[in-house]
Amino acid sequence: MMRVARCLAALIAMGSLTACAGLINPPQPWEKSLLAKPEMTMDSDGLEAQFTQHILGSKEGSSGGYGVGGGGCGCN
């Protein structure tokens, strides 16, 4: 009897979670106004971001770095 009750409770919980999941909507553009500011970016300092990309591109020469086809050998 307890096993049936636990199974029924689990099914009810799963059903209610599934029903609530359909109510979640992505935020609209006007709801993201504060997040769209340049201060809210992960790398707000442009010079530091360029430096980081340069370092990562140099370290990952065999993979081609950012947006470059081919390997680190210069062949495309």
HTML snippet that shows the backbone in 3Dmol.js (N, CA, C, O; Angstrom):
<script src="https://3Dmol.org/build/3Dmol-min.js"></script>
<div id="view" style="width:600px;height:400px;position:relative"></div>
<script>
const pdb = `
ATOM      1  N   MET A   1       0.821  -1.195   0.000  1.00  0.00           N
ATOM      2  CA  MET A   1       0.000   0.000   0.000  1.00  0.00           C
ATOM      3  C   MET A   1       0.872   1.268   0.000  1.00  0.00           C
ATOM      4  O   MET A   1       0.583   2.235  -0.705  1.00  0.00           O
ATOM      5  N   MET A   2       1.948   1.239   0.810  1.00  0.00           N
ATOM      6  CA  MET A   2       2.833   2.406   0.870  1.00  0.00           C
ATOM      7  C   MET A   2       3.569   2.612  -0.453  1.00  0.00           C
ATOM      8  O   MET A   2       3.829   3.740  -0.871  1.00  0.00           O
ATOM      9  N   ARG A   3       3.894   1.506  -1.090  1.00  0.00           N
ATOM     10  CA  ARG A   3       4.603   1.601  -2.367  1.00  0.00           C
ATOM     11  C   ARG A   3       3.716   2.270  -3.414  1.00  0.00           C
ATOM     12  O   ARG A   3       4.193   3.093  -4.195  1.00  0.00           O
ATOM     13  N   VAL A   4       2.452   1.928  -3.435  1.00  0.00           N
ATOM     14  CA  VAL A   4       1.511   2.524  -4.380  1.00  0.00           C
ATOM     15  C   VAL A   4       1.341   4.009  -4.075  1.00  0.00           C
ATOM     16  O   VAL A   4       1.268   4.829  -4.990  1.00  0.00           O
ATOM     17  N   ALA A   5       1.278   4.356  -2.794  1.00  0.00           N
ATOM     18  CA  ALA A   5       1.116   5.756  -2.408  1.00  0.00           C
ATOM     19  C   ALA A   5       2.338   6.574  -2.814  1.00  0.00           C
ATOM     20  O   ALA A   5       2.200   7.696  -3.302  1.00  0.00           O
ATOM     21  N   ARG A   6       3.539   6.017  -2.615  1.00  0.00           N
ATOM     22  CA  ARG A   6       4.758   6.728  -3.021  1.00  0.00           C
ATOM     23  C   ARG A   6       4.818   6.901  -4.531  1.00  0.00           C
ATOM     24  O   ARG A   6       5.208   7.958  -5.025  1.00  0.00           O
ATOM     25  N   CYS A   7       4.436   5.878  -5.250  1.00  0.00           N
ATOM     26  CA  CYS A   7       4.446   5.944  -6.714  1.00  0.00           C
ATOM     27  C   CYS A   7       3.442   6.985  -7.204  1.00  0.00           C
ATOM     28  O   CYS A   7       3.726   7.749  -8.127  1.00  0.00           O
ATOM     29  N   LEU A   8       2.265   7.008  -6.576  1.00  0.00           N
ATOM     30  CA  LEU A   8       1.244   7.982  -6.949  1.00  0.00           C
ATOM     31  C   LEU A   8       1.706   9.408  -6.632  1.00  0.00           C
ATOM     32  O   LEU A   8       1.485  10.323  -7.424  1.00  0.00           O
ATOM     33  N   ALA A   9       2.345   9.593  -5.478  1.00  0.00           N
ATOM     34  CA  ALA A   9       2.859  10.917  -5.112  1.00  0.00           C
ATOM     35  C   ALA A   9       3.941  11.364  -6.090  1.00  0.00           C
ATOM     36  O   ALA A   9       3.993  12.535  -6.466  1.00  0.00           O
ATOM     37  N   ALA A  10       4.802  10.438  -6.502  1.00  0.00           N
ATOM     38  CA  ALA A  10       5.847  10.775  -7.467  1.00  0.00           C
ATOM     39  C   ALA A  10       5.242  11.156  -8.813  1.00  0.00           C
ATOM     40  O   ALA A  10       5.712  12.094  -9.457  1.00  0.00           O
ATOM     41  N   LEU A  11       4.221  10.453  -9.239  1.00  0.00           N
ATOM     42  CA  LEU A  11       3.563  10.780 -10.509  1.00  0.00           C
ATOM     43  C   LEU A  11       2.887  12.143 -10.447  1.00  0.00           C
ATOM     44  O   LEU A  11       2.936  12.908 -11.410  1.00  0.00           O
ATOM     45  N   ILE A  12       2.258  12.448  -9.320  1.00  0.00           N
ATOM     46  CA  ILE A  12       1.610  13.754  -9.170  1.00  0.00           C
ATOM     47  C   ILE A  12       2.659  14.865  -9.179  1.00  0.00           C
ATOM     48  O   ILE A  12       2.455  15.908  -9.801  1.00  0.00           O
ATOM     49  N   ALA A  13       3.774  14.645  -8.494  1.00  0.00           N
ATOM     50  CA  ALA A  13       4.843  15.647  -8.477  1.00  0.00           C
ATOM     51  C   ALA A  13       5.420  15.854  -9.870  1.00  0.00           C
ATOM     52  O   ALA A  13       5.642  16.992 -10.285  1.00  0.00           O
ATOM     53  N   MET A  14       5.664  14.777 -10.590  1.00  0.00           N
ATOM     54  CA  MET A  14       6.200  14.899 -11.952  1.00  0.00           C
ATOM     55  C   MET A  14       5.205  15.601 -12.869  1.00  0.00           C
ATOM     56  O   MET A  14       5.595  16.417 -13.704  1.00  0.00           O
ATOM     57  N   GLY A  15       3.938  15.289 -12.716  1.00  0.00           N
ATOM     58  CA  GLY A  15       2.915  15.932 -13.533  1.00  0.00           C
ATOM     59  C   GLY A  15       2.824  17.418 -13.275  1.00  0.00           C
ATOM     60  O   GLY A  15       2.689  18.206 -14.212  1.00  0.00           O
ATOM     61  N   SER A  16       2.898  17.815 -12.000  1.00  0.00           N
ATOM     62  CA  SER A  16       2.816  19.241 -11.691  1.00  0.00           C
ATOM     63  C   SER A  16       4.063  19.983 -12.168  1.00  0.00           C
ATOM     64  O   SER A  16       3.962  21.119 -12.632  1.00  0.00           O
ATOM     65  N   LEU A  17       5.239  19.357 -12.062  1.00  0.00           N
ATOM     66  CA  LEU A  17       6.459  19.994 -12.571  1.00  0.00           C
ATOM     67  C   LEU A  17       6.416  20.140 -14.088  1.00  0.00           C
ATOM     68  O   LEU A  17       6.851  21.156 -14.630  1.00  0.00           O
ATOM     69  N   THR A  18       5.901  19.142 -14.759  1.00  0.00           N
ATOM     70  CA  THR A  18       5.786  19.203 -16.215  1.00  0.00           C
ATOM     71  C   THR A  18       4.807  20.287 -16.632  1.00  0.00           C
ATOM     72  O   THR A  18       5.041  20.996 -17.611  1.00  0.00           O
ATOM     73  N   ALA A  19       3.707  20.420 -15.894  1.00  0.00           N
ATOM     74  CA  ALA A  19       2.721  21.452 -16.213  1.00  0.00           C
ATOM     75  C   ALA A  19       3.299  22.845 -15.988  1.00  0.00           C
ATOM     76  O   ALA A  19       3.024  23.759 -16.765  1.00  0.00           O
ATOM     77  N   CYS A  20       4.088  23.014 -14.945  1.00  0.00           N
ATOM     78  CA  CYS A  20       4.685  24.329 -14.659  1.00  0.00           C
ATOM     79  C   CYS A  20       5.796  24.669 -15.644  1.00  0.00           C
ATOM     80  O   CYS A  20       6.046  25.847 -15.899  1.00  0.00           O
ATOM     81  N   ALA A  21       6.461  23.675 -16.198  1.00  0.00           N
ATOM     82  CA  ALA A  21       7.561  23.932 -17.128  1.00  0.00           C
ATOM     83  C   ALA A  21       7.059  24.597 -18.407  1.00  0.00           C
ATOM     84  O   ALA A  21       7.799  25.353 -19.038  1.00  0.00           O
ATOM     85  N   GLY A  22       5.828  24.331 -18.793  1.00  0.00           N
ATOM     86  CA  GLY A  22       5.269  24.946 -19.986  1.00  0.00           C
ATOM     87  C   GLY A  22       4.950  26.417 -19.807  1.00  0.00           C
ATOM     88  O   GLY A  22       4.724  27.120 -20.793  1.00  0.00           O
ATOM     89  N   LEU A  23       4.925  26.901 -18.571  1.00  0.00           N
ATOM     90  CA  LEU A  23       4.592  28.297 -18.304  1.00  0.00           C
ATOM     91  C   LEU A  23       5.796  29.224 -18.389  1.00  0.00           C
ATOM     92  O   LEU A  23       5.633  30.443 -18.364  1.00  0.00           O
ATOM     93  N   ILE A  24       6.992  28.673 -18.488  1.00  0.00           N
ATOM     94  CA  ILE A  24       8.210  29.479 -18.520  1.00  0.00           C
ATOM     95  C   ILE A  24       8.415  30.029 -19.931  1.00  0.00           C
ATOM     96  O   ILE A  24       8.467  29.275 -20.902  1.00  0.00           O
ATOM     97  N   ASN A  25       8.530  31.348 -20.025  1.00  0.00           N
ATOM     98  CA  ASN A  25       8.747  32.006 -21.315  1.00  0.00           C
ATOM     99  C   ASN A  25      10.105  32.695 -21.302  1.00  0.00           C
ATOM    100  O   ASN A  25      10.545  33.160 -20.250  1.00  0.00           O
ATOM    101  N   PRO A  26      10.778  32.771 -22.444  1.00  0.00           N
ATOM    102  CA  PRO A  26      12.040  33.526 -22.481  1.00  0.00           C
ATOM    103  C   PRO A  26      11.750  35.013 -22.279  1.00  0.00           C
ATOM    104  O   PRO A  26      10.663  35.475 -22.628  1.00  0.00           O
ATOM    105  N   PRO A  27      12.687  35.761 -21.731  1.00  0.00           N
ATOM    106  CA  PRO A  27      12.451  37.194 -21.500  1.00  0.00           C
ATOM    107  C   PRO A  27      12.346  37.960 -22.811  1.00  0.00           C
ATOM    108  O   PRO A  27      13.018  37.642 -23.792  1.00  0.00           O
ATOM    109  N   GLN A  28      11.508  38.954 -22.806  1.00  0.00           N
ATOM    110  CA  GLN A  28      11.328  39.813 -23.968  1.00  0.00           C
ATOM    111  C   GLN A  28      12.465  40.845 -24.013  1.00  0.00           C
ATOM    112  O   GLN A  28      13.108  41.086 -22.991  1.00  0.00           O
ATOM    113  N   PRO A  29      12.724  41.457 -25.177  1.00  0.00           N
ATOM    114  CA  PRO A  29      13.834  42.414 -25.275  1.00  0.00           C
ATOM    115  C   PRO A  29      13.731  43.574 -24.282  1.00  0.00           C
ATOM    116  O   PRO A  29      14.752  44.019 -23.759  1.00  0.00           O
ATOM    117  N   TRP A  30      12.526  44.071 -24.012  1.00  0.00           N
ATOM    118  CA  TRP A  30      12.384  45.191 -23.085  1.00  0.00           C
ATOM    119  C   TRP A  30      12.601  44.762 -21.637  1.00  0.00           C
ATOM    120  O   TRP A  30      12.806  45.609 -20.768  1.00  0.00           O
ATOM    121  N   GLU A  31      12.560  43.467 -21.371  1.00  0.00           N
ATOM    122  CA  GLU A  31      12.824  42.967 -20.031  1.00  0.00           C
ATOM    123  C   GLU A  31      14.326  42.791 -19.778  1.00  0.00           C
ATOM    124  O   GLU A  31      14.742  42.559 -18.643  1.00  0.00           O
ATOM    125  N   LYS A  32      15.128  42.899 -20.825  1.00  0.00           N
ATOM    126  CA  LYS A  32      16.570  42.695 -20.709  1.00  0.00           C
ATOM    127  C   LYS A  32      17.340  44.009 -20.776  1.00  0.00           C
ATOM    128  O   LYS A  32      18.524  44.007 -21.111  1.00  0.00           O
ATOM    129  N   SER A  33      16.703  45.114 -20.469  1.00  0.00           N
ATOM    130  CA  SER A  33      17.340  46.418 -20.669  1.00  0.00           C
ATOM    131  C   SER A  33      18.605  46.587 -19.839  1.00  0.00           C
ATOM    132  O   SER A  33      19.606  47.087 -20.353  1.00  0.00           O
ATOM    133  N   LEU A  34      18.590  46.187 -18.584  1.00  0.00           N
ATOM    134  CA  LEU A  34      19.783  46.351 -17.749  1.00  0.00           C
ATOM    135  C   LEU A  34      20.895  45.406 -18.166  1.00  0.00           C
ATOM    136  O   LEU A  34      22.073  45.748 -18.058  1.00  0.00           O
ATOM    137  N   LEU A  35      20.538  44.225 -18.638  1.00  0.00           N
ATOM    138  CA  LEU A  35      21.555  43.257 -19.032  1.00  0.00           C
ATOM    139  C   LEU A  35      22.207  43.614 -20.360  1.00  0.00           C
ATOM    140  O   LEU A  35      23.285  43.107 -20.672  1.00  0.00           O
ATOM    141  N   ALA A  36      21.573  44.477 -21.146  1.00  0.00           N
ATOM    142  CA  ALA A  36      22.111  44.843 -22.452  1.00  0.00           C
ATOM    143  C   ALA A  36      23.135  45.968 -22.369  1.00  0.00           C
ATOM    144  O   ALA A  36      23.738  46.324 -23.382  1.00  0.00           O
ATOM    145  N   LYS A  37      23.342  46.529 -21.191  1.00  0.00           N
ATOM    146  CA  LYS A  37      24.312  47.616 -21.054  1.00  0.00           C
ATOM    147  C   LYS A  37      25.731  47.083 -21.185  1.00  0.00           C
ATOM    148  O   LYS A  37      26.003  45.949 -20.790  1.00  0.00           O
ATOM    149  N   PRO A  38      26.639  47.883 -21.734  1.00  0.00           N
ATOM    150  CA  PRO A  38      28.025  47.422 -21.900  1.00  0.00           C
ATOM    151  C   PRO A  38      28.701  47.062 -20.581  1.00  0.00           C
ATOM    152  O   PRO A  38      29.592  46.214 -20.555  1.00  0.00           O
ATOM    153  N   GLU A  39      28.286  47.699 -19.486  1.00  0.00           N
ATOM    154  CA  GLU A  39      28.898  47.401 -18.190  1.00  0.00           C
ATOM    155  C   GLU A  39      28.582  45.990 -17.716  1.00  0.00           C
ATOM    156  O   GLU A  39      29.290  45.448 -16.867  1.00  0.00           O
ATOM    157  N   MET A  40      27.530  45.395 -18.254  1.00  0.00           N
ATOM    158  CA  MET A  40      27.098  44.080 -17.792  1.00  0.00           C
ATOM    159  C   MET A  40      27.742  42.936 -18.576  1.00  0.00           C
ATOM    160  O   MET A  40      27.463  41.772 -18.290  1.00  0.00           O
ATOM    161  N   THR A  41      28.586  43.234 -19.543  1.00  0.00           N
ATOM    162  CA  THR A  41      29.245  42.168 -20.288  1.00  0.00           C
ATOM    163  C   THR A  41      30.314  41.514 -19.426  1.00  0.00           C
ATOM    164  O   THR A  41      30.809  42.113 -18.472  1.00  0.00           O
ATOM    165  N   MET A  42      30.659  40.303 -19.764  1.00  0.00           N
ATOM    166  CA  MET A  42      31.653  39.579 -18.981  1.00  0.00           C
ATOM    167  C   MET A  42      33.035  40.213 -19.126  1.00  0.00           C
ATOM    168  O   MET A  42      33.819  40.216 -18.177  1.00  0.00           O
ATOM    169  N   ASP A  43      33.333  40.745 -20.297  1.00  0.00           N
ATOM    170  CA  ASP A  43      34.621  41.412 -20.506  1.00  0.00           C
ATOM    171  C   ASP A  43      34.347  42.858 -20.928  1.00  0.00           C
ATOM    172  O   ASP A  43      34.361  43.182 -22.115  1.00  0.00           O
ATOM    173  N   SER A  44      34.098  43.713 -19.944  1.00  0.00           N
ATOM    174  CA  SER A  44      33.742  45.096 -20.243  1.00  0.00           C
ATOM    175  C   SER A  44      34.937  45.912 -20.726  1.00  0.00           C
ATOM    176  O   SER A  44      34.755  46.957 -21.351  1.00  0.00           O
ATOM    177  N   ASP A  45      36.144  45.456 -20.448  1.00  0.00           N
ATOM    178  CA  ASP A  45      37.345  46.151 -20.901  1.00  0.00           C
ATOM    179  C   ASP A  45      37.750  45.583 -22.260  1.00  0.00           C
ATOM    180  O   ASP A  45      38.202  44.441 -22.348  1.00  0.00           O
ATOM    181  N   GLY A  46      37.589  46.375 -23.315  1.00  0.00           N
ATOM    182  CA  GLY A  46      37.871  45.905 -24.664  1.00  0.00           C
ATOM    183  C   GLY A  46      39.325  45.541 -24.892  1.00  0.00           C
ATOM    184  O   GLY A  46      39.621  44.557 -25.570  1.00  0.00           O
ATOM    185  N   LEU A  47      40.241  46.329 -24.329  1.00  0.00           N
ATOM    186  CA  LEU A  47      41.667  46.065 -24.502  1.00  0.00           C
ATOM    187  C   LEU A  47      42.061  44.748 -23.836  1.00  0.00           C
ATOM    188  O   LEU A  47      42.846  43.975 -24.385  1.00  0.00           O
ATOM    189  N   GLU A  48      41.511  44.505 -22.656  1.00  0.00           N
ATOM    190  CA  GLU A  48      41.807  43.250 -21.967  1.00  0.00           C
ATOM    191  C   GLU A  48      41.238  42.057 -22.736  1.00  0.00           C
ATOM    192  O   GLU A  48      41.861  40.996 -22.778  1.00  0.00           O
ATOM    193  N   ALA A  49      40.063  42.222 -23.342  1.00  0.00           N
ATOM    194  CA  ALA A  49      39.470  41.141 -24.126  1.00  0.00           C
ATOM    195  C   ALA A  49      40.329  40.826 -25.351  1.00  0.00           C
ATOM    196  O   ALA A  49      40.519  39.659 -25.692  1.00  0.00           O
ATOM    197  N   GLN A  50      40.848  41.865 -26.013  1.00  0.00           N
ATOM    198  CA  GLN A  50      41.731  41.645 -27.165  1.00  0.00           C
ATOM    199  C   GLN A  50      43.008  40.933 -26.748  1.00  0.00           C
ATOM    200  O   GLN A  50      43.483  40.034 -27.441  1.00  0.00           O
ATOM    201  N   PHE A  51      43.556  41.338 -25.617  1.00  0.00           N
ATOM    202  CA  PHE A  51      44.777  40.712 -25.114  1.00  0.00           C
ATOM    203  C   PHE A  51      44.532  39.239 -24.788  1.00  0.00           C
ATOM    204  O   PHE A  51      45.358  38.383 -25.105  1.00  0.00           O
ATOM    205  N   THR A  52      43.397  38.949 -24.155  1.00  0.00           N
ATOM    206  CA  THR A  52      43.064  37.563 -23.818  1.00  0.00           C
ATOM    207  C   THR A  52      42.898  36.724 -25.077  1.00  0.00           C
ATOM    208  O   THR A  52      43.360  35.584 -25.124  1.00  0.00           O
ATOM    209  N   GLN A  53      42.243  37.273 -26.099  1.00  0.00           N
ATOM    210  CA  GLN A  53      42.081  36.540 -27.351  1.00  0.00           C
ATOM    211  C   GLN A  53      43.424  36.298 -28.019  1.00  0.00           C
ATOM    212  O   GLN A  53      43.644  35.234 -28.598  1.00  0.00           O
ATOM    213  N   HIS A  54      44.316  37.261 -27.946  1.00  0.00           N
ATOM    214  CA  HIS A  54      45.643  37.095 -28.537  1.00  0.00           C
ATOM    215  C   HIS A  54      46.407  35.982 -27.827  1.00  0.00           C
ATOM    216  O   HIS A  54      47.034  35.144 -28.476  1.00  0.00           O
ATOM    217  N   ILE A  55      46.355  35.973 -26.509  1.00  0.00           N
ATOM    218  CA  ILE A  55      47.051  34.942 -25.739  1.00  0.00           C
ATOM    219  C   ILE A  55      46.456  33.571 -26.029  1.00  0.00           C
ATOM    220  O   ILE A  55      47.191  32.609 -26.249  1.00  0.00           O
ATOM    221  N   LEU A  56      45.124  33.477 -26.031  1.00  0.00           N
ATOM    222  CA  LEU A  56      44.498  32.179 -26.295  1.00  0.00           C
ATOM    223  C   LEU A  56      44.779  31.706 -27.716  1.00  0.00           C
ATOM    224  O   LEU A  56      44.968  30.512 -27.951  1.00  0.00           O
ATOM    225  N   GLY A  57      44.808  32.645 -28.665  1.00  0.00           N
ATOM    226  CA  GLY A  57      45.127  32.273 -30.039  1.00  0.00           C
ATOM    227  C   GLY A  57      46.548  31.768 -30.181  1.00  0.00           C
ATOM    228  O   GLY A  57      46.815  30.861 -30.970  1.00  0.00           O
ATOM    229  N   SER A  58      47.461  32.353 -29.418  1.00  0.00           N
ATOM    230  CA  SER A  58      48.856  31.904 -29.463  1.00  0.00           C
ATOM    231  C   SER A  58      49.020  30.546 -28.800  1.00  0.00           C
ATOM    232  O   SER A  58      49.765  29.696 -29.286  1.00  0.00           O
ATOM    233  N   LYS A  59      48.323  30.347 -27.691  1.00  0.00           N
ATOM    234  CA  LYS A  59      48.414  29.067 -26.978  1.00  0.00           C
ATOM    235  C   LYS A  59      47.805  27.937 -27.794  1.00  0.00           C
ATOM    236  O   LYS A  59      48.335  26.827 -27.835  1.00  0.00           O
ATOM    237  N   GLU A  60      46.702  28.230 -28.431  1.00  0.00           N
ATOM    238  CA  GLU A  60      45.977  27.203 -29.169  1.00  0.00           C
ATOM    239  C   GLU A  60      46.309  27.276 -30.650  1.00  0.00           C
ATOM    240  O   GLU A  60      45.409  27.210 -31.487  1.00  0.00           O
ATOM    241  N   GLY A  61      47.563  27.408 -30.982  1.00  0.00           N
ATOM    242  CA  GLY A  61      47.981  27.535 -32.375  1.00  0.00           C
ATOM    243  C   GLY A  61      47.617  26.341 -33.223  1.00  0.00           C
ATOM    244  O   GLY A  61      47.347  26.482 -34.416  1.00  0.00           O
ATOM    245  N   SER A  62      47.608  25.184 -32.631  1.00  0.00           N
ATOM    246  CA  SER A  62      47.290  23.992 -33.412  1.00  0.00           C
ATOM    247  C   SER A  62      45.816  23.925 -33.777  1.00  0.00           C
ATOM    248  O   SER A  62      45.450  23.262 -34.746  1.00  0.00           O
ATOM    249  N   SER A  63      44.962  24.606 -33.009  1.00  0.00           N
ATOM    250  CA  SER A  63      43.539  24.565 -33.325  1.00  0.00           C
ATOM    251  C   SER A  63      43.121  25.743 -34.185  1.00  0.00           C
ATOM    252  O   SER A  63      41.989  25.769 -34.667  1.00  0.00           O
ATOM    253  N   GLY A  64      43.984  26.709 -34.393  1.00  0.00           N
ATOM    254  CA  GLY A  64      43.662  27.814 -35.280  1.00  0.00           C
ATOM    255  C   GLY A  64      43.207  29.076 -34.587  1.00  0.00           C
ATOM    256  O   GLY A  64      42.991  30.082 -35.263  1.00  0.00           O
ATOM    257  N   GLY A  65      43.050  29.082 -33.286  1.00  0.00           N
ATOM    258  CA  GLY A  65      42.644  30.291 -32.576  1.00  0.00           C
ATOM    259  C   GLY A  65      41.195  30.635 -32.833  1.00  0.00           C
ATOM    260  O   GLY A  65      40.347  29.748 -32.920  1.00  0.00           O
ATOM    261  N   TYR A  66      40.906  31.919 -32.953  1.00  0.00           N
ATOM    262  CA  TYR A  66      39.533  32.395 -33.118  1.00  0.00           C
ATOM    263  C   TYR A  66      39.197  32.598 -34.584  1.00  0.00           C
ATOM    264  O   TYR A  66      39.806  33.447 -35.235  1.00  0.00           O
ATOM    265  N   GLY A  67      38.271  31.865 -35.109  1.00  0.00           N
ATOM    266  CA  GLY A  67      37.737  32.085 -36.437  1.00  0.00           C
ATOM    267  C   GLY A  67      38.699  31.856 -37.583  1.00  0.00           C
ATOM    268  O   GLY A  67      38.460  32.358 -38.681  1.00  0.00           O
ATOM    269  N   VAL A  68      39.755  31.133 -37.377  1.00  0.00           N
ATOM    270  CA  VAL A  68      40.734  30.893 -38.427  1.00  0.00           C
ATOM    271  C   VAL A  68      40.659  29.431 -38.825  1.00  0.00           C
ATOM    272  O   VAL A  68      40.738  28.546 -37.973  1.00  0.00           O
ATOM    273  N   GLY A  69      40.507  29.175 -40.108  1.00  0.00           N
ATOM    274  CA  GLY A  69      40.493  27.802 -40.575  1.00  0.00           C
ATOM    275  C   GLY A  69      41.891  27.245 -40.671  1.00  0.00           C
ATOM    276  O   GLY A  69      42.850  27.992 -40.861  1.00  0.00           O
ATOM    277  N   GLY A  70      42.013  25.961 -40.545  1.00  0.00           N
ATOM    278  CA  GLY A  70      43.318  25.329 -40.639  1.00  0.00           C
ATOM    279  C   GLY A  70      44.028  25.260 -39.311  1.00  0.00           C
ATOM    280  O   GLY A  70      43.488  25.686 -38.290  1.00  0.00           O
ATOM    281  N   GLY A  71      45.212  24.737 -39.315  1.00  0.00           N
ATOM    282  CA  GLY A  71      45.973  24.568 -38.084  1.00  0.00           C
ATOM    283  C   GLY A  71      46.933  25.707 -37.855  1.00  0.00           C
ATOM    284  O   GLY A  71      46.836  26.751 -38.501  1.00  0.00           O
ATOM    285  N   GLY A  72      47.859  25.514 -36.942  1.00  0.00           N
ATOM    286  CA  GLY A  72      48.824  26.542 -36.607  1.00  0.00           C
ATOM    287  C   GLY A  72      49.988  26.595 -37.580  1.00  0.00           C
ATOM    288  O   GLY A  72      50.884  27.425 -37.424  1.00  0.00           O
ATOM    289  N   CYS A  73      49.994  25.719 -38.588  1.00  0.00           N
ATOM    290  CA  CYS A  73      51.122  25.657 -39.515  1.00  0.00           C
ATOM    291  C   CYS A  73      51.026  26.705 -40.618  1.00  0.00           C
ATOM    292  O   CYS A  73      51.982  26.892 -41.370  1.00  0.00           O
ATOM    293  N   GLY A  74      49.880  27.399 -40.730  1.00  0.00           N
ATOM    294  CA  GLY A  74      49.716  28.412 -41.756  1.00  0.00           C
ATOM    295  C   GLY A  74      48.967  27.911 -42.979  1.00  0.00           C
ATOM    296  O   GLY A  74      48.624  28.712 -43.848  1.00  0.00           O
ATOM    297  N   CYS A  75      48.704  26.629 -43.077  1.00  0.00           N
ATOM    298  CA  CYS A  75      47.954  26.117 -44.228  1.00  0.00           C
ATOM    299  C   CYS A  75      46.459  26.251 -43.951  1.00  0.00           C
ATOM    300  O   CYS A  75      46.007  26.059 -42.823  1.00  0.00           O
ATOM    301  N   ASN A  76      45.707  26.580 -44.980  1.00  0.00           N
ATOM    302  CA  ASN A  76      44.260  26.753 -44.810  1.00  0.00           C
ATOM    303  C   ASN A  76      43.507  25.662 -45.509  1.00  0.00           C
ATOM    304  O   ASN A  76      42.277  25.642 -45.477  1.00  0.00           O
TER     305      ASN A  76
END
`;
const viewer = $3Dmol.createViewer("view");
viewer.addModel(pdb, "pdb");
viewer.setStyle({}, {cartoon: {color: "spectrum"}});
viewer.zoomTo();
viewer.render();
</script>
